[in-house]
Amino acid sequence: MASPSSSPDPARTATMANAAFRQLRGDRSPNEFAAAVRRSAREIGEQVSCDARYIGRVEAGEIRCPNYAYERVFRHMFPGRSLGDLGFSPREAVRGRRGGAPPLETYEFEFEESDVLRRVFMTGGPAVVATALVSGSAVHPPAGRVGVGEVHAVEEAVRHIRLHDDRHGADGLYEQAGQALRTAYRLLDEGAYSQSVADGLYAGAGELAVSVGWLAHDSGRFTDARSYYAEALATARVSGDAALEAHAFCNTAFLARDAGRPHEAVRAAQAAQAAARRLASPRLLSLLALREAGGRAGLGDRSGCERALSRAQSLFGRGPSDADPQWMTFFGEAELAGLEAQSWSALGDHRRAADSARRAVSLQDPHFTRNIALYGAELSANLAAGNRPDEAAAAGSRVLDLLGRVQSSRVRALLDTTATRLRPHHRTTAVAAFLSRQR
């Protein structure tokens, strides 16, 4: 197999090019077609991170067979067509078996998308894949020229970290993800590359810095998180990337709120909104208004918080847009309700906080296991603060059921808060059972 930095064989590329898929795109640009794919995904409740690069890789034959999520979207877009009709290879021809390993169809990663990473995905189960990817072994330090293979590997690292975090939380992944980030910056610092590759590397490394910062944030390493978000912001400023700048400020605002710096939270949220106004994404502006609301709640500014929450609702109501950043796949009605719950809780309005948290739990997509646990923990803590011990214990017990799959310091901290509030009611059966399990 060729090394990640080697150039593709032109004859092989021509042979593998997916002419059928290119014909289906028609006169639409890759960006327009990628937007159509994302719209179709939303129609059937799927979440895919499709962009012009992905479309280009399909048409070039780099992606011989899409993962199951993309397959469902393509079948929805082109009813009655098989994978072969769409120009893809049979799944069994791409995946195969290796020794005694389970069939790769059972793996939840988008492993077929990159020649750079394929050797990693063909040698073990999901834990091996995640470890190899974020440890940096799938991204080789440059020995001269850096190309699109390395850019793709950095992008894959970002996608896989976010996928793992959505399902399992941040704990246990942070150190390995940090190694991947250091490798990405080595590519920038030591490699030789074209301007287009530089743009991709800056964007990928910046998003990777935000992702590693979030892992630090969610696992309670606030000082580390602040440093990584600042690194992402510096990368955005150097490369003139407004989307990355908005993302870095968005997470900085969230961190400042959690770290008890509400003034900073408001300022960072406002800076994020200034950057985001260049992107024409109402949903992004809605999320940033919620970040501002969280900061204002921390200041005890109820009227300012309510204005920001109202603005967030109005912007959210405008619906999704093709300009929505790919990292915002988590932001739907459930997250909107969950962030409202956090603001009401900070203002001491635990009844409204519990109502919003309950709505967040009921609306959340099952894919986002960590968020289901988080919203449930917020519900439990607010029910306990509102002197509804039995309901709080029941909600907390449902979260405990998820902790085998979710590793998040934030969730555990909320459960600790619930337990503290419920100890005066330890004689009731439901509370006693929760406290016993929580210990």
Order of alpha helices (4+ residues) and beta strands (2+ residues): alpha-alpha-alpha-alpha-alpha-alpha-alpha-alpha-alpha-alpha-alpha-alpha-alpha-alpha-alpha-alpha-alpha-alpha-alpha-alpha-alpha-alpha
